Amino acid sequence: MAKISITEDDFQKFQEYFYRKTGIQFEVSKRYFVDKRLVERIEASGNESFRNYFTMLRFQVSGDELQALVNVMTINETYFFREEYQFHCLVNSILPEITAHKKDQSPIRIWAIPSSSGEEPYSIAMCLLERWPGIHKWDVEIISSDIDTKILTQARAGLYSSRSVKHVPQAYMQKYFRPVANGYQLSDDLRNTVEFTRINLMEPAEVRPYRNIDVIFCRNLLIYFDDVSRKQAAETFYDVLRPGGFICLGHSESMSRISSLYKIRKFPEAIVYQKPGDGK
């Protein structure tokens, strides 16, 4: 079989298609990364050229190959208690404000997107269980979503390397993890606190079921979007949040540069963004 190559025209076609489907924009500087994974999928799918593969990709009814491609093209790099100051903010400032204004006993809903391999939502769960007194009074739902089905399977399994858990306090390690071959297994009880779901943020029909969210953690996702996709994501999050709900972004991201829909809130622990409203 002849060696498969990706031409400049091929790259541009793929770049535009993937952006349309996911909102993720691959710059020319990512050519090596993109080409390598494209060739892997072309070969794995039994095609002999980009042209044949791209035709199949666009017209395949099941969408299985697009999902397989998304799984290899998305980057999942995280660890437990990353940017921990935002978890302190959640426990010390955000949740007390939410509960002070809440007019009913409906669950507090927290949405972490992207889930990656689960470290962020599980870190949130541990923080609530160990550091927030309100956990004994309020029901909390933690939902975590990703476009990558393979990484969601990994997140549900709760198996982690030593590198992933390097910032987990020792007391939490003893309580929530057990050593296994090549790493650590998260306890069933903690894994059951998070519901993992697949979602494409750029597809309105897939976002529609997500409503009445109190807090969104969307950290280090928008850096992969262009200005148009970022604005669309900001508007999507605005729609799913309750009035008065909060969104936490990554340290290098700023909602102020994306959308004027949100208020900036400067808490002692972190700067976050809030949907205006009289609260819950």
C-alpha positions as a Markdown table, in Angstrom:
| # | Residue | x | y | z |
|---|---|---|---|---|
| 1 | Met | 0.0 | 0.0 | 0.0 |
| 2 | Ala | 1.4 | 3.4 | -1.0 |
| 3 | Lys | 2.3 | 5.8 | 1.8 |
| 4 | Ile | -0.6 | 8.2 | 2.6 |
| 5 | Ser | 0.2 | 11.9 | 2.5 |
| 6 | Ile | -1.9 | 14.9 | 3.5 |
| 7 | Thr | -1.6 | 17.8 | 1.1 |
| 8 | Glu | -2.1 | 21.5 | 1.9 |
| 9 | Asp | -5.5 | 21.3 | 0.3 |
| 10 | Asp | -6.4 | 18.2 | 2.3 |
| 11 | Phe | -5.4 | 19.9 | 5.5 |
| 12 | Gln | -7.5 | 23.0 | 4.8 |
| 13 | Lys | -10.5 | 20.8 | 3.9 |
| 14 | Phe | -10.2 | 18.8 | 7.1 |
| 15 | Gln | -9.5 | 21.9 | 9.2 |
| 16 | Glu | -12.7 | 23.6 | 8.0 |
| 17 | Tyr | -14.8 | 20.4 | 8.4 |
| 18 | Phe | -13.5 | 19.7 | 11.9 |
| 19 | Tyr | -14.1 | 23.3 | 13.0 |
| 20 | Arg | -17.6 | 23.2 | 11.7 |
| 21 | Lys | -18.3 | 20.0 | 13.6 |
| 22 | Thr | -16.6 | 20.7 | 16.9 |
| 23 | Gly | -15.7 | 24.4 | 17.1 |
| 24 | Ile | -12.0 | 23.4 | 17.5 |
| 25 | Gln | -9.6 | 25.3 | 15.2 |
| 26 | Phe | -6.3 | 23.6 | 14.3 |
| 27 | Glu | -3.7 | 26.1 | 13.4 |
| 28 | Val | -1.1 | 25.4 | 10.7 |
| 29 | Ser | 1.4 | 25.0 | 13.6 |
| 30 | Lys | -0.5 | 21.8 | 14.5 |
| 31 | Arg | 0.1 | 20.2 | 11.0 |
| 32 | Tyr | 2.3 | 17.5 | 12.2 |
| 33 | Phe | -0.1 | 16.5 | 15.0 |
| 34 | Val | -3.1 | 16.6 | 12.7 |
| 35 | Asp | -1.4 | 14.8 | 9.8 |
| 36 | Lys | -0.1 | 12.0 | 12.0 |
| 37 | Arg | -3.5 | 11.2 | 13.5 |
| 38 | Leu | -5.4 | 11.6 | 10.2 |
| 39 | Val | -3.1 | 9.1 | 8.5 |
| 40 | Glu | -3.7 | 6.7 | 11.5 |
| 41 | Arg | -7.4 | 6.9 | 11.1 |
| 42 | Ile | -7.3 | 6.6 | 7.3 |
| 43 | Glu | -5.3 | 3.4 | 7.6 |
| 44 | Ala | -7.4 | 2.1 | 10.5 |
| 45 | Ser | -10.6 | 2.6 | 8.5 |
| 46 | Gly | -9.3 | 0.7 | 5.5 |
| 47 | Asn | -9.1 | 3.7 | 3.1 |
| 48 | Glu | -6.2 | 4.2 | 0.8 |
| 49 | Ser | -6.3 | 8.0 | 0.4 |
| 50 | Phe | -7.5 | 11.2 | 2.2 |
| 51 | Arg | -10.0 | 11.7 | -0.6 |
| 52 | Asn | -11.8 | 8.4 | 0.0 |
| 53 | Tyr | -11.6 | 8.8 | 3.7 |
| 54 | Phe | -13.0 | 12.3 | 3.7 |
| 55 | Thr | -15.9 | 11.2 | 1.6 |
| 56 | Met | -16.7 | 8.4 | 4.0 |
| 57 | Leu | -16.3 | 10.7 | 7.0 |
| 58 | Arg | -18.8 | 13.2 | 5.7 |
| 59 | Phe | -21.5 | 10.8 | 4.6 |
| 60 | Gln | -21.3 | 8.0 | 7.1 |
| 61 | Val | -24.7 | 7.7 | 8.6 |
| 62 | Ser | -23.6 | 6.4 | 12.0 |
| 63 | Gly | -21.0 | 9.0 | 12.6 |
| 64 | Asp | -18.8 | 6.4 | 14.2 |
| 65 | Glu | -15.7 | 7.5 | 12.3 |
| 66 | Leu | -16.1 | 11.1 | 13.1 |
| 67 | Gln | -16.3 | 10.1 | 16.8 |
| 68 | Ala | -13.2 | 8.0 | 16.5 |
| 69 | Leu | -11.4 | 10.9 | 14.8 |
| 70 | Val | -12.6 | 13.3 | 17.6 |
| 71 | Asn | -11.2 | 10.9 | 20.2 |
| 72 | Val | -7.7 | 10.9 | 18.7 |
| 73 | Met | -7.7 | 14.7 | 17.9 |
| 74 | Thr | -8.7 | 16.0 | 21.3 |
| 75 | Ile | -6.0 | 16.6 | 23.9 |
| 76 | Asn | -6.6 | 15.4 | 27.4 |
| 77 | Glu | -3.9 | 16.6 | 29.9 |
| 78 | Thr | -4.9 | 17.1 | 33.5 |
| 79 | Tyr | -4.4 | 16.0 | 37.1 |
| 80 | Phe | -6.2 | 16.2 | 40.4 |
| 81 | Phe | -6.6 | 19.6 | 42.2 |
| 82 | Arg | -5.3 | 21.5 | 39.2 |
| 83 | Glu | -5.7 | 25.3 | 39.8 |
| 84 | Glu | -7.0 | 24.4 | 43.3 |
| 85 | Tyr | -7.7 | 28.0 | 44.3 |
| 86 | Gln | -10.9 | 27.8 | 42.3 |
| 87 | Phe | -12.1 | 24.8 | 44.4 |
| 88 | His | -11.4 | 26.9 | 47.5 |
| 89 | Cys | -13.5 | 29.7 | 45.9 |
| 90 | Leu | -16.3 | 27.2 | 45.2 |
| 91 | Val | -16.4 | 26.0 | 48.8 |
| 92 | Asn | -15.7 | 29.3 | 50.6 |
| 93 | Ser | -17.5 | 31.9 | 48.4 |
| 94 | Ile | -19.6 | 30.6 | 45.5 |
| 95 | Leu | -21.7 | 27.9 | 47.3 |
| 96 | Pro | -22.4 | 30.0 | 50.4 |
| 97 | Glu | -23.8 | 32.7 | 48.0 |
| 98 | Ile | -25.8 | 30.2 | 46.0 |
| 99 | Thr | -27.4 | 28.6 | 49.1 |
| 100 | Ala | -28.1 | 32.0 | 50.7 |
| 101 | His | -30.3 | 33.0 | 47.8 |
| 102 | Lys | -31.8 | 29.6 | 47.0 |
| 103 | Lys | -35.6 | 29.6 | 47.4 |
| 104 | Asp | -36.2 | 25.9 | 47.3 |
| 105 | Gln | -34.5 | 22.6 | 48.1 |
| 106 | Ser | -33.7 | 21.6 | 44.6 |
| 107 | Pro | -30.2 | 20.1 | 44.1 |
| 108 | Ile | -27.2 | 22.3 | 43.5 |
| 109 | Arg | -26.0 | 21.4 | 40.0 |
| 110 | Ile | -22.3 | 21.6 | 39.1 |
| 111 | Trp | -21.2 | 21.0 | 35.5 |
| 112 | Ala | -17.6 | 20.3 | 34.6 |
| 113 | Ile | -16.7 | 20.4 | 30.9 |
| 114 | Pro | -14.5 | 19.0 | 29.5 |
| 115 | Ser | -14.3 | 16.1 | 31.8 |
| 116 | Ser | -11.1 | 14.8 | 30.4 |
| 117 | Ser | -10.2 | 11.7 | 32.4 |
| 118 | Gly | -12.2 | 12.7 | 35.4 |
| 119 | Glu | -9.7 | 14.4 | 37.6 |
| 120 | Glu | -11.5 | 17.7 | 37.8 |
| 121 | Pro | -15.0 | 16.5 | 38.7 |
| 122 | Tyr | -13.7 | 14.0 | 41.2 |
| 123 | Ser | -11.6 | 16.8 | 42.7 |
| 124 | Ile | -14.7 | 18.9 | 43.1 |
| 125 | Ala | -16.5 | 15.9 | 44.7 |
| 126 | Met | -13.7 | 15.5 | 47.2 |
| 127 | Cys | -13.6 | 19.2 | 48.1 |
| 128 | Leu | -17.3 | 19.2 | 48.7 |
| 129 | Leu | -17.2 | 16.1 | 50.9 |
| 130 | Glu | -14.2 | 17.2 | 52.9 |
| 131 | Arg | -14.4 | 21.0 | 53.0 |
| 132 | Trp | -17.9 | 22.2 | 52.6 |
| 133 | Pro | -20.2 | 22.0 | 55.7 |
| 134 | Gly | -23.3 | 22.5 | 53.5 |
| 135 | Ile | -22.8 | 19.0 | 51.9 |
| 136 | His | -24.8 | 17.6 | 54.9 |
| 137 | Lys | -27.8 | 19.9 | 54.1 |
| 138 | Trp | -27.9 | 20.2 | 50.4 |
| 139 | Asp | -28.2 | 17.6 | 47.6 |
| 140 | Val | -25.5 | 18.2 | 44.9 |
| 141 | Glu | -25.4 | 16.8 | 41.4 |
| 142 | Ile | -22.1 | 16.8 | 39.6 |
| 143 | Ile | -22.3 | 16.3 | 35.8 |
| 144 | Ser | -19.1 | 16.1 | 33.7 |
| 145 | Ser | -19.1 | 16.0 | 29.9 |
| 146 | Asp | -16.7 | 15.6 | 27.1 |
| 147 | Ile | -16.8 | 15.1 | 23.3 |
| 148 | Asp | -14.3 | 12.2 | 23.5 |
| 149 | Thr | -16.1 | 8.9 | 24.2 |
| 150 | Lys | -12.8 | 7.1 | 24.9 |
| 151 | Ile | -11.8 | 9.5 | 27.6 |
| 152 | Leu | -15.2 | 9.3 | 29.2 |
| 153 | Thr | -14.8 | 5.5 | 29.5 |
| 154 | Gln | -11.5 | 6.2 | 31.2 |
| 155 | Ala | -13.0 | 8.7 | 33.6 |
| 156 | Arg | -15.8 | 6.3 | 34.7 |
| 157 | Ala | -13.1 | 3.6 | 35.4 |
| 158 | Gly | -11.3 | 5.9 | 37.8 |
| 159 | Leu | -7.8 | 4.4 | 37.3 |
| 160 | Tyr | -5.0 | 6.9 | 37.6 |
| 161 | Ser | -1.2 | 7.2 | 37.4 |
| 162 | Ser | 1.1 | 8.4 | 40.2 |
| 163 | Arg | 1.5 | 11.7 | 38.2 |
| 164 | Ser | -2.3 | 12.3 | 38.2 |
| 165 | Val | -2.6 | 12.0 | 42.0 |
| 166 | Lys | 0.6 | 13.9 | 42.9 |
| 167 | His | -1.3 | 16.8 | 44.4 |
| 168 | Val | -3.9 | 14.8 | 46.2 |
| 169 | Pro | -3.6 | 15.2 | 50.1 |
| 170 | Gln | -2.4 | 12.1 | 51.8 |
| 171 | Ala | -5.5 | 11.8 | 53.9 |
| 172 | Tyr | -7.7 | 11.8 | 50.7 |
| 173 | Met | -5.4 | 9.2 | 49.1 |
| 174 | Gln | -6.0 | 6.9 | 52.1 |
| 175 | Lys | -9.7 | 7.5 | 52.1 |
| 176 | Tyr | -10.6 | 7.6 | 48.4 |
| 177 | Phe | -7.9 | 5.6 | 46.5 |
| 178 | Arg | -6.3 | 2.1 | 46.7 |
| 179 | Pro | -3.1 | 1.1 | 45.1 |
| 180 | Val | -3.4 | -1.2 | 42.0 |
| 181 | Ala | -0.9 | -2.2 | 39.3 |
| 182 | Asn | 0.6 | 0.9 | 37.6 |
| 183 | Gly | -1.4 | 3.3 | 39.7 |
| 184 | Tyr | -4.4 | 3.9 | 41.9 |
| 185 | Gln | -8.1 | 3.0 | 41.8 |
| 186 | Leu | -10.7 | 5.6 | 42.9 |
| 187 | Ser | -13.3 | 4.2 | 45.3 |
| 188 | Asp | -16.7 | 3.2 | 44.0 |
| 189 | Asp | -18.4 | 5.6 | 46.3 |
| 190 | Leu | -16.6 | 8.6 | 44.9 |
| 191 | Arg | -17.0 | 7.5 | 41.3 |
| 192 | Asn | -20.7 | 7.3 | 41.9 |
| 193 | Thr | -20.9 | 11.0 | 42.8 |
| 194 | Val | -20.3 | 12.0 | 39.2 |
| 195 | Glu | -22.5 | 11.5 | 36.1 |
| 196 | Phe | -20.4 | 11.4 | 32.9 |
| 197 | Thr | -22.0 | 12.4 | 29.6 |
| 198 | Arg | -20.9 | 12.9 | 26.0 |
| 199 | Ile | -21.6 | 16.3 | 24.5 |
| 200 | Asn | -20.6 | 18.4 | 21.5 |
| 201 | Leu | -20.9 | 22.0 | 22.7 |
| 202 | Met | -21.4 | 23.2 | 19.2 |
| 203 | Glu | -24.5 | 21.1 | 18.7 |
| 204 | Pro | -27.6 | 22.9 | 20.2 |
| 205 | Ala | -29.7 | 19.7 | 20.3 |
| 206 | Glu | -27.1 | 18.0 | 22.5 |
| 207 | Val | -26.9 | 20.9 | 24.9 |
| 208 | Arg | -30.7 | 21.3 | 25.3 |
| 209 | Pro | -31.1 | 18.8 | 28.2 |
| 210 | Tyr | -28.6 | 20.8 | 30.3 |
| 211 | Arg | -30.5 | 23.4 | 32.3 |
| 212 | Asn | -30.6 | 25.0 | 35.7 |
| 213 | Ile | -26.9 | 24.7 | 36.4 |
| 214 | Asp | -25.6 | 26.6 | 39.4 |
| 215 | Val | -21.8 | 26.4 | 38.7 |
| 216 | Ile | -19.9 | 25.6 | 35.5 |
| 217 | Phe | -16.2 | 24.7 | 35.4 |
| 218 | Cys | -15.0 | 25.1 | 31.9 |
| 219 | Arg | -11.2 | 25.4 | 32.2 |
| 220 | Asn | -8.8 | 25.3 | 29.3 |
| 221 | Leu | -11.3 | 24.4 | 26.7 |
| 222 | Leu | -12.0 | 27.8 | 25.1 |
| 223 | Ile | -8.3 | 28.2 | 24.2 |
| 224 | Tyr | -8.9 | 25.7 | 21.5 |
| 225 | Phe | -11.7 | 27.7 | 20.0 |
| 226 | Asp | -11.7 | 30.8 | 17.7 |
| 227 | Asp | -13.5 | 34.0 | 18.6 |
| 228 | Val | -16.8 | 32.8 | 16.9 |
| 229 | Ser | -16.8 | 29.5 | 18.7 |
| 230 | Arg | -15.9 | 31.1 | 22.0 |
| 231 | Lys | -18.8 | 33.5 | 21.8 |
| 232 | Gln | -21.2 | 30.6 | 20.9 |
| 233 | Ala | -19.9 | 28.6 | 23.9 |
| 234 | Ala | -20.4 | 31.7 | 26.2 |
| 235 | Glu | -24.0 | 32.1 | 25.0 |
| 236 | Thr | -24.6 | 28.4 | 25.5 |
| 237 | Phe | -23.3 | 28.5 | 29.0 |
| 238 | Tyr | -25.5 | 31.6 | 29.7 |
| 239 | Asp | -28.6 | 29.7 | 28.6 |
| 240 | Val | -27.9 | 26.6 | 30.8 |
| 241 | Leu | -27.0 | 28.6 | 34.0 |
| 242 | Arg | -29.6 | 29.6 | 36.5 |
| 243 | Pro | -29.9 | 33.3 | 37.1 |
| 244 | Gly | -27.1 | 34.2 | 39.5 |
| 245 | Gly | -25.1 | 31.1 | 38.4 |
| 246 | Phe | -21.3 | 31.1 | 38.1 |
| 247 | Ile | -18.7 | 30.0 | 35.6 |
| 248 | Cys | -15.1 | 29.3 | 36.3 |
| 249 | Leu | -12.6 | 29.5 | 33.4 |
| 250 | Gly | -8.9 | 28.6 | 33.2 |
| 251 | His | -6.3 | 31.0 | 34.5 |
| 252 | Ser | -5.3 | 32.2 | 31.0 |
| 253 | Glu | -8.9 | 32.6 | 29.8 |
| 254 | Ser | -11.1 | 35.7 | 30.3 |
| 255 | Met | -14.9 | 35.9 | 29.7 |
| 256 | Ser | -14.6 | 39.7 | 29.5 |
| 257 | Arg | -12.8 | 39.3 | 26.2 |
| 258 | Ile | -15.4 | 36.9 | 24.9 |
| 259 | Ser | -18.9 | 38.2 | 26.0 |
| 260 | Ser | -20.5 | 41.0 | 27.9 |
| 261 | Leu | -23.3 | 38.8 | 29.1 |
| 262 | Tyr | -21.6 | 38.1 | 32.5 |
| 263 | Lys | -20.7 | 40.1 | 35.5 |
| 264 | Ile | -17.1 | 39.8 | 36.8 |
| 265 | Arg | -17.0 | 38.6 | 40.4 |
| 266 | Lys | -13.8 | 39.1 | 42.4 |
| 267 | Phe | -13.8 | 36.8 | 45.4 |
| 268 | Pro | -10.8 | 36.5 | 47.8 |
| 269 | Glu | -9.8 | 33.2 | 46.2 |
| 270 | Ala | -10.4 | 33.8 | 42.5 |
| 271 | Ile | -12.0 | 35.9 | 39.8 |
| 272 | Val | -15.1 | 34.1 | 38.3 |
| 273 | Tyr | -18.0 | 35.1 | 36.1 |
| 274 | Gln | -21.7 | 35.3 | 37.0 |
| 275 | Lys | -25.0 | 35.3 | 35.0 |
| 276 | Pro | -27.0 | 38.3 | 36.3 |
| 277 | Gly | -30.1 | 37.6 | 38.3 |
| 278 | Asp | -31.5 | 37.9 | 41.7 |
| 279 | Gly | -30.3 | 34.3 | 42.5 |
| 280 | Lys | -31.9 | 31.1 | 42.3 |
